Amino acid sequence: MASKTLSCLGIFFCMMFLFEPLANGQLDYNFYDDLCPNLPMMVRWGVWAALRNDTRMAASLLRLHFHDCFVNGCDGSVLLDDTPNFKGEKNALPNRNSARGFEVIESIKADVERACPSIVSCADILALAAREAVILSEGPFWPVSLGRRDALTASTKAANEQLPTPFESLDNIVTKFASNGLDLRDVVVLSGAHTLGYAQCFTFKRRLFDFKGSGKPDPLLDASMVASLQGTCPNVDESNSKLAPLDVQTVYKFDNAYYKNLMTNTGLLESDQALMGNPKTAEMVNFYSTYPYLYSRDFAASMVKLGNIGVLTGQDGQIRKKCGSVNYYY
């Protein structure tokens, strides 16, 4: 047991060394060590409890962090409710009736506030919760540097413009990633998060019945999968909000099955399967379908990059007492 513990510690410190150059210089892995030393355990417990009640929540928390960081940086803006002064991101088209997990983050924040009042940002809690969700789904660890502060506002318009959608071309998605300092490999690696969770039928239904006005299914989609999905998502509006797993093989396990699915034309979303239509991304898909360990390594590195996009630090923003609303006293 002792040797196993030492081995785990060794891996942890190697990971810290490996990712140190990628961390934002204004953030610190030990930011809360003195003021809120039990923060990681509180977040881990909160995520664990949420997953016990709802196994879909792992994918939801990971997606929530991604959607936060892609809109004006990792500042907790996605968590803000609408106010008379601004329309936030919760009801933007990519989030409306699909973004989930707000109550989980709010519950963890309440626990943290009781232990460490006005110390820890909602943005940091969300970043930590995303990591714990992946770890609890048998996915990789990555070090999360801390010290983010929370935004004072949010924007529906920005969310509509900046978040990638399942209907976009690969070129458009690559451009949106590049605008956040993420490269082509990050596109492929972070898309692999679709090994977890579900998608609503409206996000892929055109592939089943009338692909690009042809009156026929998408010829790239496996025929047996088409038949199965047509049963789940019949061609009526009432089926639009029904759910289908993004990775039918291992719905709740974080692994590299997403890439294996793309190799067999069983990727659910058009934007995912599009990775096989570009020689560079197709080569990466093949690589990650073959080497799960290297996928886990690269996913961890890309998550470090994602978590450091556009962070607020120092005196910028604030530490919200509730994640859904701004403190109106500074």
N, C-alpha and C positions, 0 to 999 in steps of 0.2 A: 504493500500500500504506500509506504514511504517513497519507494523508487518511482511509483506511478505519479505521486504528487510532485516530486522533483522534476520528472519528465514534463508534466503539464506546465510547471513554472518556467522551465526552459523554453518550451514552445511559446509561452506568453511573451517572455522577454525578447525572443527572436523576432516575434511579430512586431513588437513595439519598435525594435531597431529597424526592421524592414520598412515600416510605414512612416517612420519619423520624417523623412524628407517630404512626404505627401501632406503632412498635417499643416494646417494654417498656423503661421507663426504667432498669431494673436490668441490662439487657443492653447489649452494646456491639458494633458491627460490627467493631471493631478489637481485640477482647478478647485474641486470641492473637498479635497481631502481633509482640510481643517474645519471648514464651516458646515459640511454635510457629508460626513464620511460614510454613512450608510446608504447613500443615494443609489448606487448600483443594485444593492440588494432589494431596496424598496421597488425599484422599477422592475427588476426580475420577478419579484413576487406578484406585482400587479399584472404583468403580462401573463405569467403562469396561470393566475386565477381566471383571467379573461379567456385564455385558451381552453381551460377546463369547461367553461360554459359555452364556448362557441369556437369550434376548431377552425372556422373560416377566418378568425380574427388575426391570425399570423399574417396572412396575405394582406389583409386590410391595413394593418399597422405599417407594414413595409411600403405599401402603395401610398399611404398617407404621408410618410416621410418623403418619398420621391416627389409627390405632388406639392409638398411644401417647398422643397429645395428648388424645384424647377421654376417657381414663380417668385422672382425677385429675391432668391436666396433662402437659406435654411433659417427662417426667422419666426416660425410659428404662425405665420399669417393665415395659413389654411385653417387654423383652429378658430379664428375669430367669427363670431356671429355678425350678421348684418346690423347696422345701426342707421339712424336718420342721416348720418354724415357720410356713410359709404356703404356700397354693396360689396360684400366680401367674396371669398372664393368658394364657399361651400355650395353655392347654387350656380356656379359656372357650369357650362355644359359638360366638361369632362368629370365633374364631381357630383352633379345633381343626381340624387337617388342612387348613387353608387359609392361615394366616399363614405367610409365607415370607421369606427373606432374612436370617435371624438369623446364618447363617454368614458372609454378606458383611460385615455390620457388625462381627462378631467379628474377621474377618480384617483389616479396615481399622483397627480398634482396636489389634490387635497391631502393625501397622506404625507407627501413631502412638505407641504406648508405647515402641517402640524409639528413636524420634526425640525424643519429648517425654514422658518417663515421669511419670505421675501428674499430668498437666496438663489434658488434654482429656477432657470428659465423653462418655459414650456417647450421651446425649441430644443433644448438639451434633453428634456425628458422624452420627446418624440424621437430624437436620434438614438437614444439608448433603447427605447422600446422597440424600434425597428430591428436593432441588432439582437435583442433578446428573443424576438419573434422568430428570427431565422435560426438562432441557436436551438430553441425549443422545438424547431421543425427538423432537427438533425443537420442543419446547415453550418457554415463556417463562422468562426469568431473573427472580429476585426476590432482594433482599438479605436475608441471614440474619443477624440479630443473635445474638451468642454470649455464653456465660457461664452457660449452664444447668448445674445439677448433677444428679447421679443420685439416684433414690429408693433408700431402704433396704428397701423392701418392695413387694409387688404384691398384687392381689386378683382372684381369679376372679369373686367376687360383683359387684364394681364393674364389671368388664368386661362381664358378662352384662347388667347393668342400664343401663349408660351408652352402649354402642355401638349405633348404629342397625343394623337388619337389613333384608334385602330384603323381608321379609314385613310390615313395619310400615306403618301409614297415614302419609300425608304429615304429618298433624297431629302424630303422635307424633315423627316425625323432626325436624320444626320445633322442637318442645319440647326435644328433646335438644340440638339446635344452640344454642338460646337459652340453655340452662343453661350453655353454655360461652362466652357472649358473642357468638355468631354469629347474624346476622339472616337473613331470608328470602332475600336475594340471595346470601348465603354458601352457603345450602343448594343453590340452583340452580347456582352457580358451581363449588362443590367437587364436586357430583355429576358434573360434566363430566369429572372425572378418569377416569370409566368409559369414556372414549375409548380407554383402554389396558387390556389384560389380558383375562382370562377369568373365567368363573363356573362353578361346579360345577352339574351338572344339577339337583340337589335344590333349588337356590335359585330355580328358575323352572319346574320341571316341572309344577307344578299348573296353570300357564297353558296347558299343552299338551293335557291330557286331562280334567281334572275341576275346572274353575275354579269355586271357591266352591260345590262340590257339585252343579254343573249337569250333570255327565257330559259336558261339551263344553269345547272350548278357550275361552280368554279372547277374547271378541268384539272387544276392542280391539287384539289382536295380528294383524298382517298375515297373511293366509291362507297365502301362499307361505312366509313365515318359519315358521309353525306346521308346515307339511309338512316343511321342512328340519330343524327342530329335533326333530321326532318321530323322524326317522331317526338323529339324533345321540344322542338321549336316549329310547330306548324305555321304555315304561311298565312297567319292572321295577326292583326295588331295585338290581340289579347296575349300573345305569347312573347311579346317584346321584352318583358321584364323577367321572364323565366331564366334560370341559370343552367349553365353547362360548365363542367370542369375544364380549365385551361390545359391541364395535363391529366388525362383520364387514367394513366398508369399509376401514378403516385400523387394523389390529389393534395395530401397534407404533408408530404415529405419534401424537403428541399434537397434536390439532387440534380443530375444532369439529364434527366429524362426529356426535358424540354427540347434539347438538341437532337436526341434520338427521334423524337416525334417529327421534327422538321425534316430529318433525313428520310422519313417514310411518308412524307406529305400528309401528316396528321396534325400539323399545327393548327390551332383553332382560329386564331385571328389572321386576317389577311396581312396585316403589318408584320406579324411574326414570320409567316411563311415566305414573305418577301425577302428575308435574309438569304434564302436559297437562290434568289434570282440575280445576285451580285457575286461575281467570282471571289472577291476578297472576303465578303462576309460568309459566303458558303464554305470557304476554306476554314474559317474560324469555327463555324458550326460543326463541321466534321471533326475538327481538333477537339472541341469540348465534348462532343458525343463519345469520343474515344478515351479521354483522359479526365475523369471526374475530379481527381485531386487538383489538377492544374486549373480546372474551372473554379473550384472553391477558392484557390489562391487568388485568382484574378478577380473573382467577384468581391472578395474582401478588399482588394486594392481599389476597385472602382467605387465601392461604398465609402471608403475613406475620402476619395475625391468628391463624390456626391455630397457628403456631409459637410464639406468645407466651402460650398458654393455660397458666395454673397453673404457671409455671416455678419451679424452686428455684434460688436464688442465694445469694451470700454464704457463710455457714457452714451453710446448710441442706443436707441430703443429704450426698453425698460424690462424689469422682471415682473411679469403679470402675476397677480395673486390668483386669478382664475383664467384659464386658457381661452375661454370664449369671449372675454371682454378685456378692454384696455383699462388700466388704472388711470383715473382722471385726476390724480394728484401725483406729483413727482417730487 
